[in-house]
Amino acid sequence: MLYIQCPWCGWRDESEFGYGGEAHIERPKDPDSVSDAEWADYLFFGSNTRGEFRERWVHSAGCRRWFNAVRDTTTYEFKAFYRMGEEPPGGEQ
Amino acid sequence: MSQTNRLQSGGRIDRSKPLTFTFNGQSLQGYEGDTLASALLANGISLVGRSFKLHRPRGIMGAGAECPNSLVQVGRGAGTIPNLRATQTELYQGLEANSVNCWPSVKFDVNAVTGLFSPLLPAGFYYKTFKWPKSWWDKVYEPRIRKAAGFGKAPTAPDPDRYEKKNRHCDVLVVGGGPAGIAAALEAGRRGARVILCDEQNEFGGSLLANRQFLDGKPGVEWAQEAVAELESLEEVTLLPRTTAFGHYHHGFVSLLERVTDHVGLTSPDRRPRQRQWRVRANQVVLATGAIERPLVFCNNDRPGIMPASAVSTYINRYGVRPGQRAVVFTNNDSAYQTALDLGDHGIDVAAIVDVRPASEEGVLVDRARKEEIPIYSGYAVVDTRGGQHVSGVKVMRLNGRGDGVYGEIHHFDCDLVASSGGWNPVIHLHSHPGGTMRYDESIASFVPDQAVGNTYNAGACNGNFALGGCITEGLSAGATAAAGAGFGSEDIEGAAPATGKQKESPLRPMWRVPSRKPISRAPKQFIDVQNDQTSADVYLAVREGYRSIEHIKRYTAMGFGTDQGKLGNINGAGIAAEALGEDIAKVGTTTFRPAYTPVTMGAFAGRDFGPERFHAVRKTPMHKWHVEHGALFENVGDWKRPWYYPKPGESMREALDRESYQARHAVGVLDASTLGKIDVRGPDAAEFLNRVYTSGWKTMEVGKARYGIMLGEDGMIMDDGVSARIAEDHYHMTTTTGGAARVLGHLEEYLQTEWPELQVYLTSTTDQWAAISLAGPHARDVVEKVVSGIDLSSEAFPFMTWRDGEAAGVPARVFRISFSGELGFEINVQANYGQYVWDAVWEAGQEYGITPYGTETMHILRAEKGFIIAGQDTDGSVNPMDFGMHGLLSKKKDFIGRRSLSRPDAIREDREQFVGLVTVDDPKEIIPEGAQLVEDRNANEAPKPVPLHGYVTSSYYSSTLGHSIALAMVKRGRERMDEVLYAPQADGRVIQCRITSPVFYDPKGERQNV
């Protein structure tokens, strides 16, 4: 069971959290301006990263806040936790 | 005579506390401090069971978790426990144990005849043989195999024992209470760190309990006892004996199993639980799990009386037991010489030390054995053994230089004990569980930890360091590093290491398989896994048949599949596989180590969380007691208990439903709607937010009104639906389905926080704060008029799809004029703790109108007659609003979640399934089963498969109002196919003929709800 640092509540067991998949995938501002293929890419395709991965978590059994984390998908080690709207550590990828 | 093989003195048993126990009905005696295995050996009993496949005699082999053989059934009745390892079962007064896997008795086993056919039972035998004919699979093969195989018997009554779970945080968890673990705990504990030290044995000391080594000039056990006394005095240190760390997961999470009262008997005399599962979150983890000696693999190496050398020493030194009268020691390294010395010192004749190494002059132990004048055969090997139910002798021959053949004269030695050693395997299980890597260490011919995951440190024998002095130094170092990592001091060792004597050793000679005079396939069996009867010939066969990966070889041969998980044999198996493949063992590697290290009772996982009340949360409405008192049967909806229907005495379900729906259609029915999900939506942007999450437009809806809305996922599929009302300009009361409430709230929060943080909206779940009483039927208004005040209830002043504030029975109430039945309907919402009070008032007021409570089943029938969908019953996450003909609910003036997906090519495909009604053609009373598949071919049951599918049934009921059964279904292009006939073939061969209709069966113009 993973150990996760909620940026609002601190360290808690994984059982208090929900997983939200890849982070920093923005919903298209004007969905009508994107093609079917682009929309399908937004909906269905993740980057399936091996290594450091930016992902979303929600403290569902706690403060109900969403936040982001950087986790190494090969070792499960968390590199960082940061609030929604904050810049990811290491800047744009 | 009792305990014929008990030594006169020595051992960590209490000779003043004799204990009586039975084995296979025979009454025997042992002492406190014994395991069942040591007590049996003390009584001269070594034959304890039969092997899994060939039913060969199996004796006590190991002395701990690694023993593959000593499986027994302990106790009887509900408290019986199958497949306990006698080597890990502490003896207690009155213990009852029986052999498993033998019939009628362990000495005469009918199935042992299997052994005569063993050439016909090679690896993969089951895969190859029981394939044909197919009809025999479940009728002949499986029952027979199950009867012949399998070990103990499962209890037939519920477990009478109590179990507990405990969660704990600590700075440093030390697993293993041998010299390395004790040193680590001391180093960290002295600095004030919160330390947990656990060990699977009943007392701390590990290898020191079973050997005669000295520390600081005193017996190692004394050093351990003093250290434990010091640890006990430290406030932040928790000592857990009889506790196995069975699983190591990420981020320092380790599961421990504490056997609290197993050692005092099957039913604890006090209130303590039988076992306790500790779920520990450790900042730092020190693994000091030791090593397991691997035996040498030679022909007929499975007979009772053949044991790893260290197990022999353990029985002598720790339990004061003589495991045999005359021994042969067979080894490829120096450590077994200590066993020869232990045997000699206790007056047990050592016929020979057979050492596969051509020369071994260097070691201190070898020198001492030579001084004791024990005959040493260097460069020799045991090639075969004799014996029936016990070993009675060995054959020894000279080994060639390459170690792959034997030659010369056969030397015979009579013996009843063979102590063998092929080297030591570090216990790297816990290191490997979370993904720690390993590497092959040639100096010990085994695998050692390489890269650990997280803050994990290995110390001592599990790290490949077998010398006592080295173990303690590594333990101190790991303790210092771990303590420093948790913020207690530096990584420099502060404690002093006790003095140890240095022992010179000769290197071992790796030997995975001892050669025999015959080729492997024709030689007597060389067992690798004695529990599952897997031999070196099986591994060679697997390789010959094309298996290359050790994981595949394991699965083909079933090597290491047993309850011991190959602790004794798997590294030998990897070595022999490497030999057969002609590859380096470092490249072949081991199979994956997974939790649990040793078997864990299901009870320990359940703890106290079992049974209908504790396993899962149960939610009850404020009126629950009333429903129980009025005979309701309940249905689980999410976590909720909802009244299903209210049968009167002697009434069948159908009769109750007919009565309930008749009253709702002709008089007035009352339904507890409190379980409906409710979300309070507030904020200046509340209207904009609802506009984005519902498919229809919400901004123009005035305060005082309510509207039905559907929510989609971003994929365009229907997620949930419900009625929401505008309470104020910036305030809405949203309802969801009963089962979807939490999911919807999560969905809304996700969009608010991650996509539209600029919107000022606050969401609060109010499901539990409101009690909801739903009235339906022509007399609904009459009842409400008697209860509610402060609201003009006339149709003009309070029209359909509006809400008003008022009072119900003097209590503040919010009344909605909505309907899920198609009848005139009101829903009275009051604060939850007034729910029963107002329900009583409604019940009283409704008596003159024949008020009737109805449950979810009648609710379903009433709504299905009207063609209203239930999200989650008629939808399954693959259907969009157009499939339901809900085009009118899709706003074209705004964006909403899922809208873009509604124009994807798949969403506008013309052959999508559409929502329709179905009626039966032949028998109007026949109810089509929900989930039935619909086809065009009347003879689909006989037609070649697959038969093209045209749809499926989502809801199906008998409607007493209409006098016939009705169903709702999804059918390809269904709306164009009114009055077409489809068929629903059933598993029993029947075919139900159905006709497609509109899904609205009753009052299609909706006049009844508007009166």
Interface residues (C-beta under 8 A of the other chain):
Chain A: M1 L2 Y3 D13 G18 G20 E26 R27 P28 P31 D32 V34 D36 W39 A40 L43 R56 V58 S60 R64 R65 W66 T75 Y76 E77 M84 G85
Chain B: Y249 H250 H251 G252 F253 R281 P434 G435 V453 G454 E714 D715 G746 E749 E750 Q753 T754 E755 P757 D895 R899 R900 S901 S903 R904 P905
